[in-house]
Amino acid sequence: MKSIDLGHYQSLFCKKLADDGKSFNTIKNYRTDLNIFMQFLAIKGQKSVITAITHEQLKEYNKYLSQKYSSPNSIRRRIQALRMFFDYLVAQNIYPDNPVKKMLVSPKVVDLPNPPEFHVIKAVFESLNPELSHKHFDKLLNLRNRVLIQLIYGGGLKVSHIENLRAEHIQLYKKEYRILVAPEKRDPFTISMPKEFNSLHLEYSEALLKQKQKDDIDFSHYLFNGNPYRILSGGLSARGIEVIFKEYSRLFDIQLTAKNIRQACIFKWLGQDRPEARIKEWMGVQPQYSLKPYRDLLELQPNKYCYLEL
């Protein structure tokens, strides 16, 4: 078999992902996961230019991942990325078959929901009262962060939905706002926002327009990235959202993430007796996905998992 430069073909693989319309974050994750395999080869004194990957090497890689990561899901993800990469090499007639398919992988572990309690979310939300801000830009930052919490807790949006959310995706329909979500692999759908979002959206949009004019900047994104003084760019990245919630976690001495706030939203929908099919559509999961972990916790501790609108 001829020599294969894995680094070269990794770049081509990522380019194909981009050509297929995969998101920036998806491609970044594949690249990061594949680089871990490259690091493994380097640690073992092996080159990234190979003629074959042996079963023994893959066993060693599995052992390496088990020592590096405590989460079975983290290990699964790295192996899955390598399997997809070799699928690509096989499809391009670069490699005869996919050796990664023979690797034994632990079954996916489903973590139990662990959302912050309602009073915590409410306290963070109320701490962002724009009326307490004396400067216009401080007020705008508070409004943006309130909107961010409402998008996740009020509408159950994923970070991947929020990153590229445009102002035109938010439309008024019969006195309530609906948000158009267009996932990569699914048909577009809309999510209804609670009525409490109405006035917040209008106040934020007005303040944002004023600041965009002041900073002489224009963009179609709904949210923005900024420093303490001005808007830097349109859009709010996954990393930017993570930083915001890390700061609130520090201030309130509790773990607050987009993921666990979204879990609180799912409990809220269940408490509102929303149809399961609708909840699953909004969650972006398959019809066979089970909401049993949520229902079990709700039944065991109804007061703890009781969530209201903000």
Steps between C-alpha positions, in 0.01 A plus 500: 500500500627848419584748775217724621560844651224513763551872562451579132185290471367638826507847341319366191245324723425825685469682168244243386304553821494872423391431140221281640373797700615391846518778757826662611469340844436152357813524285702639791393207718597244234838667457560506876399135542718385211796698634479289816573193287796686345625582851469133593715399202761761595510383865554143378784619277302422185469725198177640357607366160385137511457198279248329730328527837519174692251350743770519769541876440126554537494300824781721629309810390189382685714450812653846452154659480384311810792645695449850360120527544278386785178539300400205275321749275823696447676180396213406268518840331872471421458149360195608300702784343777258402244255357344776288845604378582147386157472337607803296836339411322182387250699291790683332680168427789611721465212749358152428267463801413665829695340789334726759166321454648201684577703812290415805328812631310541825129574460402864524430613854190716539556754777206583723373857465650730763351847448533798734188558706254764385588752772864499380408568137259771613765662723751515215237637264387769745860603571514611136236771548588763236346773717791458743751594228595866465690469170321407177750230407483337845123497460534339156733227634249421775219488245703271272572262787134502604406417142761221499345343811150531352609338174630197694259483794195652332544340157733205557739608225833321469825694493542395135162663424590821684844550343362578156158634599397793279259778591271401212463151652286653777146571380181610675207264448165543678650713778789262572849482357616192317860419419591325178762230553675348198718202609759348267337157465132575559222703351456848648249539782378775731507529878240706685640742754317581825305827507757635751746514209293758307593819686859382558551440128369846410710676765814309400449559126456874554809528722705288256405719203603813689839350596565369147449852367730643767775243429450533122460124456236292327415129503198275473574282806254529786768494772845655503850472640635801686748627755392722794493806272373414153369237259780306334305279259167340429425155638584336831720190478475183705817607680351844572185342644712266713698796641179686593361206697837430665493855637147457637601163646780677686279786618219274623723212611312241294562314176307677228532392137295527185447123523356489851285811444356325194428195716299730729303611193412138422368453854302822455341371177408171668346691790295698248370171352645572157460205260803269507525503122524880502759500779715250309474710186618807691778296661616383158488129592354193331140390579635191681699717743379435855403779738470243780798636702326839512159354584646276773674792672189715464291229664749442783561868583225713343585809708870493413433465128218754484587779255304813412547761229734787584 
